[in-house]
């Protein structure tokens, strides 16, 4: 029996923060070079990662993602729609480049990778 896809508005309102079922798309994120940066300046990394986590959780929630685990600076997230995972990854990356009144989420020499599948 083929999977029936509900209208877009159902995904956007009913599945926000709810564990998706059926065919899902996973997004995995990781901060590059974080081990080295923790060793160089743990206070700055602690502050940066607090902001990073706030921003990433806000973006994940906005796209209906479900965080099923975290490990250090990495997030593992499930989405009901592949397009939502991709849009989330793109917005998370773009949020690093926006000016903010808070400390910069990640030092400029640091990157964050997001993989969807």
Number of C-alpha atoms within 10 A of each C-alpha: 3 4 7 6 10 8 8 9 9 11 18 16 12 10 19 19 18 15 16 18 10 7 10 14 19 20 23 19 19 18 18 15 12 19 12 10 15 13 10 11 10 14 10 15 20 12 15 17 20 14 17 22 15 12 17 21 17 14 19 27 17 16 26 26 30 22 20 12 11 13 8 9 16 17 20 19 21 27 30 25 20 17 13 20 27 20 14 25 24 13 17 22 16 10 16 19 12 8 9 10 5 9 15 18 22 21 14 9 8 12 15 17 14 20 13 18 11
